[in-house]
Amino acid sequence: MSHIKGIGGIFFKSQNPEQLKAWYQQHLGFPETENIMFGWQTLDNPHQRHDTIWSPFEQDTTYFSPGTASFMINYIVDDLDEALAELRAQGVQVDDRVESYDFGRFGWATDLDGNRFELWEPQDS
């Protein structure tokens, strides 16, 4: 069975994403970069670095569709194809689309409450 390795991203809608990022930078000390990333390691492999991206999206984004929630979580997996196949076999609504980039592969599914989530297999997995 495929297991989640960690959270790769926290995405949510905002009325003004840039202003919100600046607010978090000013009041909570978030890094002053375009993509706000938090680095971490696991206890079982402390030499491998992972990153979690924190990213507000425009309020009218369709990236979370067909879900209707104002957020989407990205989970890191070792084997995207295996994870998607297991979800399908369990009757979970899984998108047919899989996207590949130089930093990894992505797939999407929907949970019991109708929340869309993203699975990411990093290129270095």
Secondary structure, DSSP 8 states (H G I E B T S, - for coil): ---EEEEEEEEEEESSHHHHHHHHHHHH---SSSSEEEEEEETTEEEEEEEEEEEEEETT--TTTT--SSEEEEEEES-HHHHHHHHHHTT-EEEEEEEEETTEEEEEEE-TTS-EEEEEEETT-
